């Protein structure tokens, strides 16, 4: 079977012609993914598998199980947190993956892994159809389709929302009719993982008027009357390895910083990101750990890398971001840029100590194992002048 991109709800009828054939659907527990399960079941599909990949998200497994049970589909809960941190977030930290100097990327990192794990489940089940629920006002559409295509899936894949947008009211009404009315309370569309909590759409549709309800924030809720505190982050070969001298796995290190840094109200982002055809949409993020880790690593890069090498790395970073953002995580160019970035990471070992206060952060120490910085300028000047004079002192011919 050759690959075929599915783009409309009308095409679900062709899937249901063989009700026993397994169908894999990405499932977040939200309105869109729940509605797709409902439509598949209504079309007659009887072997539907909802794949949910836990990357450190807000939604509980119990919530997802209730929806799956109500609709009569099988739920697969996959734990991808460690792989996400090691194979996707860590490279993004090294690449200083920030979109056009506005916000660190997030779903750009999670979608390739979700696609990879969904295809692995499809292979185990013998499924030739893999569906998701991204629509054309979401960048997820090209990231999931791009990842699935580059991974060489030979089957049907895509989102029926691409050519068939469904009004929010219709989705809520139909789900309520089958006993699922708890999804009607959501005011925004959310996406969360251990690296980022992101909000868009709904009451945040309009960039010209987008007051964000404070209750949406969890990590970066400002601690009342919080005293200033210090935090030190250590890196080895560009990889964050410890907080305040305590070695931690990357998943735990990110979690610790999200709460520690976020308690000072740091790590909130808002920005416009372009869609496939150039229009732009508003996205709101809270990423306290990313806020501190990216700044800390940049300080250590400037402390350890030659200026010209760092200038070229800045260029490679945006190339990396572009390729990942456009759905080409598994493409050759992103991987080639990663290879250059990994070479640059080798000398980046040391630590950065910060003083955190309400809404502010200041460095207190930048310590590199192999530094290029000066610690005593006057002493360096004297040594430099002495060395230069010695190099140009004329040598007198020996007397006969």
VEXVOVO-897295 format. One record per residue (C-alpha): x, y negated, z negated. Coordinates in Angstrom, 2 decimals. Example, Ala and Ser with C-alpha at 12.3 -4.5 7.8 and 13.67 -1.06 7.14 Angstrom:
2
VEXMAR       u       v       w
VEXMAR   12.30    4.50   -7.80
VEXMAR   13.67    1.06   -7.14
//
This chain:
400
VEXMAR       u       v       w
VEXMAR    0.00    0.00    0.00
VEXMAR    1.36   -3.43    0.92
VEXMAR    1.05   -6.37   -1.44
VEXMAR   -2.03   -8.56   -1.07
VEXMAR   -2.78  -11.78   -2.96
VEXMAR   -6.31  -11.85   -4.42
VEXMAR   -7.76  -15.34   -4.72
VEXMAR  -11.55  -15.21   -5.28
VEXMAR  -14.20  -13.55   -7.43
VEXMAR  -15.85  -12.18   -4.32
VEXMAR  -12.85   -9.89   -3.88
VEXMAR  -13.60   -8.19   -7.21
VEXMAR  -16.32   -6.19   -5.46
VEXMAR  -13.67   -4.44   -3.37
VEXMAR  -11.86   -3.43   -6.55
VEXMAR  -15.03   -1.96   -8.05
VEXMAR  -15.64    0.29   -5.02
VEXMAR  -13.57    2.85   -6.87
VEXMAR  -14.80    2.37  -10.47
VEXMAR  -12.32    4.87  -11.88
VEXMAR   -9.24    3.15  -10.41
VEXMAR   -7.20    1.41  -13.14
VEXMAR   -7.12   -2.38  -13.05
VEXMAR   -4.63   -4.40  -15.12
VEXMAR   -5.62   -7.88  -16.22
VEXMAR   -3.49  -10.34  -18.17
VEXMAR   -5.42  -11.30  -21.29
VEXMAR   -4.78  -14.18  -23.68
VEXMAR   -8.01  -14.02  -25.66
VEXMAR   -9.15  -17.36  -24.26
VEXMAR  -12.18  -18.37  -22.25
VEXMAR  -10.82  -17.78  -18.74
VEXMAR   -9.32  -14.35  -19.40
VEXMAR  -12.39  -13.18  -21.33
VEXMAR  -14.63  -14.30  -18.48
VEXMAR  -12.56  -12.39  -15.92
VEXMAR  -12.93   -9.19  -17.97
VEXMAR  -16.67   -9.82  -18.07
VEXMAR  -16.84  -10.26  -14.30
VEXMAR  -14.82   -7.11  -13.63
VEXMAR  -17.11   -5.05  -15.85
VEXMAR  -20.18   -6.64  -14.29
VEXMAR  -18.84   -5.79  -10.82
VEXMAR  -18.67   -2.12  -11.82
VEXMAR  -15.02   -1.56  -12.76
VEXMAR  -14.81    1.10  -15.46
VEXMAR  -11.09    1.48  -16.01
VEXMAR  -10.03   -2.04  -16.97
VEXMAR   -6.86   -2.60  -18.99
VEXMAR   -6.38   -5.95  -20.70
VEXMAR   -2.65   -6.57  -21.22
VEXMAR   -1.75   -9.08  -23.91
VEXMAR    1.91   -9.91  -24.49
VEXMAR    2.73  -11.29  -27.92
VEXMAR    5.48  -13.90  -27.62
VEXMAR    4.76  -15.43  -31.01
VEXMAR    1.35  -16.86  -30.17
VEXMAR   -1.52  -18.30  -32.20
VEXMAR   -4.21  -15.82  -31.15
VEXMAR   -4.59  -12.81  -33.42
VEXMAR   -4.71   -9.22  -32.22
VEXMAR   -7.98   -8.74  -34.10
VEXMAR   -9.62  -11.55  -32.12
VEXMAR   -8.53   -9.98  -28.84
VEXMAR   -9.62   -6.51  -29.93
VEXMAR  -13.11   -7.76  -30.74
VEXMAR  -13.48   -9.18  -27.23
VEXMAR  -12.11   -6.04  -25.58
VEXMAR  -14.40   -3.80  -27.62
VEXMAR  -17.41   -5.94  -26.82
VEXMAR  -16.73   -5.73  -23.09
VEXMAR  -15.71   -2.08  -23.10
VEXMAR  -12.16   -2.49  -21.83
VEXMAR   -8.90   -1.08  -23.18
VEXMAR   -6.56   -3.55  -24.86
VEXMAR   -2.77   -3.19  -24.62
VEXMAR   -0.94   -5.33  -27.19
VEXMAR    2.73   -5.61  -26.22
VEXMAR    5.38   -7.17  -28.47
VEXMAR    7.70   -9.24  -26.27
VEXMAR    9.05  -11.64  -28.90
VEXMAR   12.63  -10.38  -29.09
VEXMAR   13.01  -10.01  -25.32
VEXMAR   11.49  -13.46  -24.82
VEXMAR   13.93  -15.06  -27.24
VEXMAR   17.03  -13.28  -25.97
VEXMAR   16.46  -13.09  -22.22
VEXMAR   14.40  -16.22  -21.54
VEXMAR   14.68  -18.81  -24.34
VEXMAR   18.41  -18.31  -24.91
VEXMAR   19.26  -18.94  -21.22
VEXMAR   16.96  -21.98  -21.29
VEXMAR   18.82  -23.41  -24.28
VEXMAR   22.11  -22.91  -22.42
VEXMAR   20.63  -24.61  -19.34
VEXMAR   19.23  -27.49  -21.40
VEXMAR   15.96  -26.75  -19.63
VEXMAR   14.10  -30.06  -19.83
VEXMAR   11.65  -31.09  -17.12
VEXMAR   12.72  -34.42  -15.59
VEXMAR   13.93  -35.69  -18.97
VEXMAR   10.41  -35.54  -20.45
VEXMAR    9.86  -32.18  -22.19
VEXMAR   11.52  -28.77  -22.62
VEXMAR    9.96  -26.09  -20.44
VEXMAR    7.91  -23.32  -22.02
VEXMAR    5.38  -21.45  -19.86
VEXMAR    8.10  -21.57  -17.19
VEXMAR    9.94  -19.11  -19.45
VEXMAR    7.06  -16.96  -20.66
VEXMAR    5.31  -16.26  -17.35
VEXMAR    8.12  -14.21  -15.74
VEXMAR    8.32  -11.93  -18.79
VEXMAR    4.54  -11.53  -18.96
VEXMAR    4.51  -10.60  -15.27
VEXMAR    7.35   -8.13  -15.76
VEXMAR    5.65   -6.37  -18.69
VEXMAR    2.28   -6.32  -16.91
VEXMAR    3.84   -4.61  -13.89
VEXMAR    5.52   -2.07  -16.16
VEXMAR    2.10   -1.26  -17.64
VEXMAR    0.58   -1.04  -14.17
VEXMAR    3.24    1.47  -13.12
VEXMAR    2.55    3.60  -16.21
VEXMAR   -1.19    3.60  -15.45
VEXMAR   -0.85    4.02  -11.70
VEXMAR   -2.69    0.73  -11.20
VEXMAR   -2.46   -1.00   -7.83
VEXMAR   -4.27   -4.17   -8.96
VEXMAR   -2.86   -6.74  -11.37
VEXMAR   -4.96   -9.83  -12.06
VEXMAR   -4.47  -13.03  -14.02
VEXMAR   -6.56  -16.12  -14.64
VEXMAR   -4.47  -19.12  -13.62
VEXMAR   -6.26  -21.76  -11.55
VEXMAR   -4.88  -24.26   -9.08
VEXMAR   -4.69  -27.04  -11.68
VEXMAR   -2.25  -24.89  -13.67
VEXMAR    1.40  -24.33  -12.86
VEXMAR    0.99  -20.79  -14.15
VEXMAR   -0.57  -19.87  -10.80
VEXMAR    2.65  -20.11   -8.82
VEXMAR    4.81  -18.86  -11.68
VEXMAR    2.91  -15.61  -12.13
VEXMAR    2.37  -15.04   -8.42
VEXMAR    5.99  -15.94   -7.74
VEXMAR    7.31  -13.56  -10.39
VEXMAR    5.08  -10.68   -9.30
VEXMAR    6.06  -11.19   -5.68
VEXMAR    9.79  -11.36   -6.42
VEXMAR    9.54   -8.22   -8.56
VEXMAR    8.29   -6.40   -5.45
VEXMAR    4.84   -5.29   -6.60
VEXMAR    3.14   -3.34   -3.79
VEXMAR   -0.52   -3.88   -4.53
VEXMAR   -3.18   -6.50   -5.06
VEXMAR   -2.41   -9.34   -7.44
VEXMAR   -3.45  -12.89   -8.13
VEXMAR   -6.18  -14.96   -9.74
VEXMAR   -9.83  -15.14   -8.61
VEXMAR   -9.93  -18.67  -10.02
VEXMAR   -7.60  -19.84   -7.24
VEXMAR  -10.39  -20.26   -4.66
VEXMAR  -13.36  -19.83   -7.02
VEXMAR  -13.21  -22.33   -9.91
VEXMAR  -15.95  -21.68  -12.48
VEXMAR  -17.38  -24.45  -14.66
VEXMAR  -16.60  -24.17  -18.36
VEXMAR  -20.31  -24.30  -19.21
VEXMAR  -21.09  -21.34  -16.93
VEXMAR  -18.31  -19.25  -18.44
VEXMAR  -19.47  -20.00  -21.98
VEXMAR  -23.11  -19.32  -21.10
VEXMAR  -22.44  -15.94  -19.49
VEXMAR  -20.13  -14.82  -22.28
VEXMAR  -22.67  -15.86  -24.88
VEXMAR  -25.23  -13.69  -23.11
VEXMAR  -23.02  -10.64  -23.74
VEXMAR  -22.41  -11.54  -27.37
VEXMAR  -19.24  -13.61  -27.09
VEXMAR  -20.08  -17.11  -28.25
VEXMAR  -17.05  -17.90  -30.43
VEXMAR  -15.12  -19.15  -27.40
VEXMAR  -17.45  -22.11  -26.94
VEXMAR  -15.84  -24.04  -29.80
VEXMAR  -12.55  -24.76  -28.01
VEXMAR  -11.96  -28.38  -26.99
VEXMAR   -8.69  -27.85  -25.11
VEXMAR   -6.82  -25.13  -23.29
VEXMAR   -3.90  -23.88  -25.34
VEXMAR   -0.79  -21.81  -24.74
VEXMAR    1.52  -20.80  -27.54
VEXMAR    4.66  -18.80  -28.13
VEXMAR    7.55  -18.87  -30.59
VEXMAR    9.23  -21.69  -28.59
VEXMAR    6.26  -24.00  -27.97
VEXMAR    2.63  -24.81  -28.71
VEXMAR    1.04  -26.50  -25.69
VEXMAR   -2.34  -28.15  -25.09
VEXMAR   -4.03  -29.38  -21.93
VEXMAR   -7.40  -29.84  -20.18
VEXMAR  -10.69  -30.43  -21.96
VEXMAR  -10.47  -33.61  -24.04
VEXMAR   -6.86  -34.03  -22.84
VEXMAR   -7.69  -34.15  -19.12
VEXMAR   -7.21  -37.89  -18.67
VEXMAR   -3.64  -39.25  -18.97
VEXMAR   -5.09  -42.76  -19.36
VEXMAR   -7.00  -41.76  -22.50
VEXMAR   -5.66  -38.80  -24.44
VEXMAR   -5.77  -39.22  -28.20
VEXMAR   -4.60  -35.85  -29.54
VEXMAR   -6.50  -34.61  -32.60
VEXMAR   -3.99  -34.27  -35.42
VEXMAR   -5.40  -30.87  -36.38
VEXMAR   -4.06  -29.40  -33.14
VEXMAR   -0.53  -29.70  -34.51
VEXMAR    0.72  -27.01  -36.87
VEXMAR    4.51  -27.11  -36.89
VEXMAR    4.94  -30.87  -36.71
VEXMAR    2.34  -31.99  -39.24
VEXMAR    4.27  -34.61  -41.20
VEXMAR    4.88  -33.59  -44.80
VEXMAR    3.56  -36.34  -47.10
VEXMAR    6.26  -38.24  -48.98
VEXMAR    8.86  -35.71  -47.91
VEXMAR   12.40  -36.44  -49.07
VEXMAR   15.20  -36.59  -46.50
VEXMAR   17.10  -33.34  -46.13
VEXMAR   20.05  -31.98  -44.21
VEXMAR   20.17  -29.01  -41.86
VEXMAR   23.15  -27.50  -40.10
VEXMAR   22.94  -25.37  -36.96
VEXMAR   25.85  -23.19  -35.86
VEXMAR   26.58  -21.93  -32.34
VEXMAR   28.87  -19.22  -31.00
VEXMAR   29.71  -19.35  -27.29
VEXMAR   26.69  -21.60  -26.80
VEXMAR   24.28  -19.34  -28.63
VEXMAR   22.55  -20.58  -31.84
VEXMAR   23.42  -18.09  -34.58
VEXMAR   22.90  -19.66  -38.02
VEXMAR   21.01  -22.28  -40.00
VEXMAR   22.71  -23.76  -43.07
VEXMAR   25.34  -21.05  -42.95
VEXMAR   22.78  -18.23  -42.89
VEXMAR   23.07  -15.95  -39.82
VEXMAR   19.67  -15.30  -38.25
VEXMAR   18.30  -13.45  -35.22
VEXMAR   17.16  -15.94  -32.61
VEXMAR   13.45  -15.31  -33.23
VEXMAR   13.83  -16.05  -36.95
VEXMAR   16.14  -18.99  -36.35
VEXMAR   13.60  -20.66  -34.04
VEXMAR   10.77  -20.00  -36.50
VEXMAR   12.75  -21.48  -39.38
VEXMAR   13.59  -24.63  -37.43
VEXMAR   10.04  -25.08  -36.15
VEXMAR    8.83  -25.45  -39.72
VEXMAR   11.85  -27.22  -41.19
VEXMAR   12.25  -29.81  -38.41
VEXMAR    8.52  -30.10  -37.77
VEXMAR    7.88  -31.01  -41.41
VEXMAR    9.52  -34.36  -40.62
VEXMAR    7.14  -35.05  -37.73
VEXMAR    9.76  -34.30  -35.07
VEXMAR    9.38  -32.35  -31.85
VEXMAR    6.23  -33.68  -30.19
VEXMAR    6.18  -34.26  -26.43
VEXMAR    3.71  -35.54  -23.87
VEXMAR    4.38  -35.60  -20.17
VEXMAR    3.04  -35.27  -16.66
VEXMAR    4.07  -32.19  -14.70
VEXMAR    3.55  -31.70  -10.98
VEXMAR    1.35  -29.00   -9.49
VEXMAR    2.14  -26.98   -6.38
VEXMAR    0.86  -29.67   -3.99
VEXMAR    2.22  -32.72   -5.80
VEXMAR   -0.66  -33.85   -8.02
VEXMAR    0.25  -34.17  -11.68
VEXMAR   -1.45  -33.09  -14.92
VEXMAR   -0.96  -34.07  -18.53
VEXMAR    0.54  -31.57  -20.97
VEXMAR    1.05  -32.03  -24.73
VEXMAR    3.62  -29.98  -26.63
VEXMAR    5.07  -29.48  -30.08
VEXMAR    8.55  -27.93  -30.06
VEXMAR   10.51  -28.89  -33.21
VEXMAR   13.12  -26.11  -32.92
VEXMAR   13.72  -26.97  -29.27
VEXMAR   14.03  -30.65  -30.18
VEXMAR   16.91  -29.95  -32.57
VEXMAR   18.60  -27.06  -30.78
VEXMAR   18.91  -28.81  -27.42
VEXMAR   20.34  -31.96  -29.01
VEXMAR   22.73  -29.98  -31.17
VEXMAR   24.04  -27.94  -28.28
VEXMAR   24.54  -31.04  -26.16
VEXMAR   26.66  -32.57  -28.92
VEXMAR   28.83  -29.45  -28.99
VEXMAR   29.08  -29.43  -25.20
VEXMAR   30.38  -32.99  -25.19
VEXMAR   32.81  -31.96  -27.94
VEXMAR   34.22  -28.97  -26.06
VEXMAR   33.75  -29.35  -22.28
VEXMAR   35.74  -31.55  -19.91
VEXMAR   33.78  -34.56  -18.69
VEXMAR   33.78  -33.50  -15.02
VEXMAR   32.63  -29.98  -15.91
VEXMAR   29.82  -31.38  -18.01
VEXMAR   28.75  -33.70  -15.18
VEXMAR   28.45  -30.74  -12.82
VEXMAR   26.57  -28.77  -15.46
VEXMAR   23.99  -31.56  -15.65
VEXMAR   23.36  -31.07  -11.93
VEXMAR   23.11  -27.29  -12.27
VEXMAR   20.67  -27.66  -15.16
VEXMAR   18.06  -29.44  -13.04
VEXMAR   18.56  -26.94  -10.23
VEXMAR   17.95  -24.17  -12.79
VEXMAR   14.83  -25.93  -14.08
VEXMAR   13.48  -26.46  -10.55
VEXMAR   13.87  -22.82   -9.56
VEXMAR   12.34  -21.50  -12.77
VEXMAR    9.54  -24.07  -12.70
VEXMAR    8.54  -23.20   -9.14
VEXMAR    8.09  -19.51   -9.95
VEXMAR   11.51  -18.28   -8.82
VEXMAR   12.88  -17.06  -12.16
VEXMAR   13.89  -13.77  -10.54
VEXMAR   15.29  -15.55   -7.47
VEXMAR   18.95  -15.60   -6.48
VEXMAR   19.46  -19.35   -6.83
VEXMAR   18.25  -19.52  -10.45
VEXMAR   20.48  -16.56  -11.31
VEXMAR   23.47  -18.15   -9.57
VEXMAR   22.95  -21.38  -11.53
VEXMAR   22.70  -19.29  -14.70
VEXMAR   26.06  -17.70  -13.96
VEXMAR   27.72  -21.14  -13.76
VEXMAR   25.98  -22.25  -16.95
VEXMAR   27.08  -19.10  -18.80
VEXMAR   30.71  -19.79  -17.89
VEXMAR   30.33  -23.28  -19.36
VEXMAR   28.96  -21.76  -22.58
VEXMAR   32.11  -19.85  -23.54
VEXMAR   33.89  -22.74  -25.35
VEXMAR   30.73  -24.07  -27.06
VEXMAR   31.35  -22.85  -30.61
VEXMAR   30.87  -24.96  -33.72
VEXMAR   28.15  -26.61  -35.76
VEXMAR   26.11  -29.80  -36.03
VEXMAR   24.76  -31.14  -39.31
VEXMAR   21.72  -33.44  -39.30
VEXMAR   19.99  -35.68  -41.80
VEXMAR   16.25  -35.44  -41.28
VEXMAR   13.71  -37.95  -42.53
VEXMAR   10.16  -38.90  -41.60
VEXMAR   10.21  -39.22  -37.82
VEXMAR   13.99  -39.59  -37.55
VEXMAR   17.17  -37.54  -37.31
VEXMAR   20.83  -38.57  -37.49
VEXMAR   23.95  -36.49  -37.04
VEXMAR   26.26  -36.21  -40.05
VEXMAR   28.90  -33.83  -38.68
VEXMAR   29.87  -32.42  -35.28
VEXMAR   32.45  -29.68  -35.73
VEXMAR   33.88  -27.74  -32.78
VEXMAR   36.25  -24.77  -32.92
VEXMAR   38.19  -26.04  -29.89
VEXMAR   37.48  -29.77  -29.93
VEXMAR   38.41  -32.39  -27.37
VEXMAR   37.53  -35.24  -29.71
VEXMAR   39.90  -37.40  -31.77
VEXMAR   39.67  -37.52  -35.55
VEXMAR   42.29  -40.25  -36.04
VEXMAR   42.48  -42.70  -33.16
VEXMAR   45.41  -44.74  -34.47
VEXMAR   47.58  -41.66  -35.04
VEXMAR   46.69  -40.44  -31.56
VEXMAR   47.66  -43.79  -30.03
VEXMAR   51.06  -43.74  -31.73
VEXMAR   51.73  -40.17  -30.60
VEXMAR   50.54  -40.92  -27.08
VEXMAR   52.74  -44.00  -26.73
VEXMAR   55.75  -42.17  -28.17
VEXMAR   55.29  -39.30  -25.76
VEXMAR   54.95  -41.63  -22.77
VEXMAR   58.07  -43.58  -23.72
VEXMAR   60.04  -40.39  -24.16
VEXMAR   58.98  -39.17  -20.75
VEXMAR   60.29  -42.32  -19.03
VEXMAR   63.45  -43.08  -21.04
VEXMAR   66.31  -43.17  -18.54
VEXMAR   69.03  -40.63  -19.13
VEXMAR   72.50  -42.22  -19.22
VEXMAR   75.23  -40.39  -17.33
VEXMAR   77.78  -38.75  -19.59
VEXMAR   80.99  -40.67  -20.04
VEXMAR   84.02  -39.14  -18.39
//
